[in-house]
Amino acid sequence: MKKILFGLLVLAGFFISQIALAAADLEVNTPAISALKASMQTRHGQLAAHYNSGAVGLTKDGLIAVKDANLVALKDRQSLNGLVSAENGDRNALYKEIANANGHAEWEAEIRSTFAQRWVQKAQSGWWYQDASGWTKR
């Protein structure tokens, strides 16, 4: 009986979080969100070639990672690591800002998960992303 009750509580919690997330305005805009998006858009031009080559991929937690540093000239690796770090900083801040702008800081994990799925859906053919089984090519 306790196992069934626990299972029902877990299931109810899942549905409540999904309903709450459905109510979240993922397109909300604040000055901080606009600045983060502009920064990410500018950086995307520098990252695009690395996505295309397979050096960088989308992670399952809504960030990016250097997937294969050997695809980048040794002299350019430090610069790439800086780009990845800056992008991940902006992505983390974006998820937090969207949750806060919705008045629900506790939604950050669900917002991150939703964006992780969106990034993969928007990825160009040939880009790499992580799923439950590891790296996969789109």
N, C-alpha and C positions, 0 to 999 in steps of 0.2 A: 504494500500500500504506500509506504514512504517513497519507494522508487517511482511509482506512478505519479505521485503528487509532485515529486522533484522534477520529473520529466515534463509535467504540465507547466510548472513554473518556468522552467528553462524555455519551453516553447512559447509561452505567453510573453516572456521577456524579449525573445527574438522578434515576435510580431509587433510588440509595442515599439521596439527600436526601429523597425522598418517603417511603421506608420509615422513615427516621429521624424525620421529622415525624409520620408515622402513630403512632409510638411516643411522641411528645410528649403530655404531659397538659396540654391546653389549658385544663382546668378546675381546674388546680392552684391552691391557695389558700395565701397567706402573709399576714401582717399588712400588708405593703406592697401586695400585690395587692388586698386587701380595701379598704384606704384609697383606692387609685386608683379602684376601681370605685365606691365610695361618692361620691367627688368627681365622677366622670363622671355618675353617676345624678342627683345634685343639679343639676348644670349642664344636663343634658338638658332639664329643665323650662324653662330659659331659652332653649335653642336650638331647641326644637320648632317654635315659630312661624316661625323663620327657615328651617328646613327646609321647612315647609309653604308659605311664600311663594316659595321658590326663591332666596332671598338667599344661602343656605348650601347646599353640597352635599358629598357624600362623594368624596374623591379616590381614585385608583386605588392609592395607596400607603398606604392605611389611615388617612389623616388626614381633616380637613375643611378647606374653604376658603370664603371669601366668593366666591360665584359672581357675584352681581349686587348691588353696593352701592347701586345706585339704588333698590332695593326697600326700603331702610331709610332712615328719616328722618335727615337730616344730623346732628341732635343725638344720634342713637343709634349712629352708626357707630363711634365710638371704643370704646364699650362692647362692641359686637359684635366688634370686632377683638380686644379683651381676652378675650372668651369663647372665640373661635376659638383664640387663642394658648394659653390655659389648657387647652383640650380637647386640642389637639395635643401639648402637653407631657405630659399624663396618658397619652395614647395611646402616645406614644413610650416613656414609662417603663413602661407596662403590658407592651408587647411584650418589652422588655428583662427585666423582672422574671419574666415567664413563662418565657423562655428560661433565665434563671439558676436559677429554681426547678426546672427540669428538669435542671439540671446541664450544660447545653449552650448557652453564650452564643452560639455560632456558629449556632444555629437562629433567631436573632432575625429575619432577613430572611424566612425561610419562615413564621414565626409571623405576622409583619406581613401577608404576602400572604394567608394563610388568613383572618385577621381582616378584611382589606379585602373579601374575598368575602362573609364573614358579614355585615358591616355592610350591604352592598348587598342581600343576601337578606332581611334584617330590615327594610329601609327600607319606609316606608309608600308607598302609591301616590301619585304626584305629586312625590315627592322626587327631587332630581337627584343623579347620580353620574357619575364619570368612567370611561370604558372606553378601549379602544385608539383609538377614533375621536373622542374628546372627551366633552363633556357629553351625558348621556342622561337622559331623564325616566323614572322607574319607573312 
